[in-house]
Amino acid sequence: MKVRIDPKRCQGHGRCYELAPELFGDDEEGYGKVIGDGAVPDGEERTARLAVANCPERAIEIL
């Protein structure tokens, strides 16, 4: 499982990196970014889905 953020949709609400700091961070302007290659470690699948469900712009996608 991998996650990605569509930078065109992200509005910088920060919910992804607040809910899943092991998967997401923020860039210099406060927009969400995926940490590393987006691979979700074993046991963090629920956290990834929580971040997806809480993104108001639906900018996060599970691959």
Secondary structure, DSSP 4 states (H G I P E B T S, - for coil): -BEEE-TTT-----HHHHH-TTTEEE-TTS-EEESTT-BPPTT-HHHHHHHHHH-TT--EEE-
